[in-house]
């Protein structure tokens, strides 16, 4: 693991996104809170927050970071029968939270799949990507697409 002990602590933020595509009926049932396992987006939000905090337990070379905030947002798109998941992770520390944001989005999307798989095994999780990161020695990054 890289030694970050000599790095200066700075405010850092990372934003990641991913999309879950599904059947129209699945989309409607999530929207109308008619999924047997419960409130899909509420559970997925909590799962995404928990995942951000547990990233170093799953990805071997990630540092345990004192995360100061995690927000998970959902953007339903009826035309595409899709839900875009966005995670924003913040810290003041010696290394970034990009992996934590990506982990958060991934687990939130997987939770949507898990809670709906009984009615739609054909759901697709795609386009998990870093959208933005701020802070740190390497500077800011904003995805151009």
C-alpha positions as CSV (number, residue, x, y, z in Angstrom):
1,X,0.0,0.0,0.0
2,X,1.3,3.5,-0.8
3,X,2.4,5.5,2.2
4,X,0.4,8.7,2.4
5,X,1.8,9.7,5.8
6,X,3.7,12.7,4.5
7,X,0.9,14.1,2.4
8,X,-0.9,17.2,3.6
9,X,-4.6,16.7,4.7
10,X,-6.9,18.6,2.4
11,X,-10.7,18.7,1.7
12,X,-11.6,16.2,-0.9
13,X,-14.7,15.1,-2.7
14,X,-15.5,12.5,-5.3
15,X,-18.7,12.1,-7.4
16,X,-19.5,8.8,-9.1
17,X,-22.4,7.6,-11.2
18,X,-23.9,4.4,-12.6
19,X,-27.1,3.3,-14.2
20,X,-29.5,0.4,-13.7
21,X,-31.7,-0.4,-16.7
22,X,-34.9,-2.5,-16.2
23,X,-38.3,-3.4,-17.6
24,X,-41.0,-0.7,-17.6
25,X,-43.0,-2.8,-15.1
26,X,-40.0,-3.0,-12.7
27,X,-39.4,0.8,-13.0
28,X,-43.1,1.4,-12.2
29,X,-43.1,-0.9,-9.2
30,X,-40.0,0.8,-7.8
31,X,-41.5,4.2,-8.3
32,X,-44.8,3.2,-6.7
33,X,-43.1,1.3,-3.9
34,X,-44.7,-2.0,-4.8
35,X,-41.6,-4.2,-4.5
36,X,-42.1,-7.1,-2.0
37,X,-38.8,-6.6,-0.3
38,X,-39.6,-3.0,0.6
39,X,-38.5,0.6,-0.3
40,X,-35.9,-0.2,-3.0
41,X,-34.4,3.3,-3.2
42,X,-34.4,3.8,0.6
43,X,-32.5,0.5,1.1
44,X,-30.2,1.2,-1.8
45,X,-29.3,4.6,-0.3
46,X,-28.4,3.1,3.0
47,X,-26.4,0.3,1.3
48,X,-24.5,2.9,-0.7
49,X,-23.6,4.8,2.4
50,X,-22.5,1.7,4.2
51,X,-20.4,0.6,1.2
52,X,-18.5,3.8,1.1
53,X,-17.5,3.4,4.7
54,X,-16.4,-0.3,4.1
55,X,-14.3,0.2,0.9
56,X,-10.9,-0.7,2.4
57,X,-12.4,-4.0,3.7
58,X,-13.2,-5.0,0.1
59,X,-10.5,-3.4,-2.1
60,X,-7.1,-4.4,-0.7
61,X,-4.9,-1.4,-1.4
62,X,-7.5,1.3,-0.4
63,X,-6.6,3.3,2.7
64,X,-9.2,3.5,5.6
65,X,-10.2,7.1,5.3
66,X,-12.2,9.2,7.8
67,X,-15.2,9.9,5.6
68,X,-17.0,13.1,6.6
69,X,-20.0,12.7,4.4
70,X,-21.8,10.5,1.9
71,X,-24.9,11.4,-0.1
72,X,-26.6,8.9,-2.5
73,X,-29.0,10.3,-5.1
74,X,-31.3,8.6,-7.6
75,X,-32.4,10.0,-10.9
76,X,-35.3,8.0,-12.4
77,X,-35.6,8.2,-16.2
78,X,-39.0,6.9,-17.3
79,X,-38.1,7.1,-21.0
80,X,-35.2,4.7,-20.6
81,X,-36.7,2.7,-17.8
82,X,-33.5,3.4,-15.9
83,X,-32.4,4.8,-12.6
84,X,-29.1,6.7,-12.4
85,X,-27.4,6.4,-9.1
86,X,-25.0,9.1,-7.9
87,X,-22.8,9.1,-4.9
88,X,-21.0,12.1,-3.4
89,X,-18.3,11.3,-0.8
90,X,-16.3,13.8,1.2
91,X,-13.3,13.8,3.5
92,X,-10.5,15.9,4.9
93,X,-7.6,13.6,4.6
94,X,-4.3,12.6,2.9
95,X,-5.8,10.6,0.0
96,X,-8.9,10.8,-2.1
97,X,-12.3,9.2,-1.9
98,X,-12.7,8.2,-5.6
99,X,-12.8,4.5,-4.8
100,X,-15.3,5.0,-2.0
101,X,-17.7,6.9,-4.3
102,X,-17.4,4.2,-7.0
103,X,-17.9,1.5,-4.3
104,X,-21.0,3.3,-3.0
105,X,-22.6,3.6,-6.5
106,X,-21.8,-0.1,-7.3
107,X,-23.4,-1.4,-4.1
108,X,-26.4,0.9,-4.4
109,X,-27.0,-0.4,-7.9
110,X,-26.4,-4.0,-6.8
111,X,-29.0,-3.5,-4.1
112,X,-31.6,-2.3,-6.6
113,X,-30.9,-5.5,-8.6
114,X,-31.1,-7.7,-5.5
115,X,-34.4,-6.2,-4.4
116,X,-36.0,-6.6,-7.8
117,X,-34.4,-9.7,-9.3
118,X,-37.5,-11.8,-8.5
119,X,-39.4,-9.9,-11.1
120,X,-36.7,-8.8,-13.5
121,X,-33.5,-10.9,-13.8
122,X,-32.6,-9.1,-17.0
123,X,-31.7,-5.8,-15.3
124,X,-28.4,-4.3,-16.5
125,X,-26.0,-2.3,-14.4
126,X,-23.8,-0.1,-16.5
127,X,-21.6,3.0,-16.9
128,X,-20.2,3.0,-13.4
129,X,-17.7,5.9,-13.6
130,X,-16.0,8.7,-11.8
131,X,-17.6,12.1,-12.7
132,X,-15.6,14.5,-10.6
133,X,-13.0,14.7,-7.9
134,X,-11.6,17.7,-6.1
135,X,-8.7,18.3,-3.7
136,X,-5.3,16.7,-3.3
137,X,-2.0,17.0,-5.0
138,X,-3.1,15.8,-8.4
139,X,-5.7,18.5,-8.6
140,X,-9.3,18.5,-9.8
141,X,-10.9,16.2,-12.4
142,X,-14.2,16.6,-14.2
143,X,-15.4,14.0,-16.7
144,X,-16.1,15.6,-20.0
145,X,-19.1,13.5,-21.2
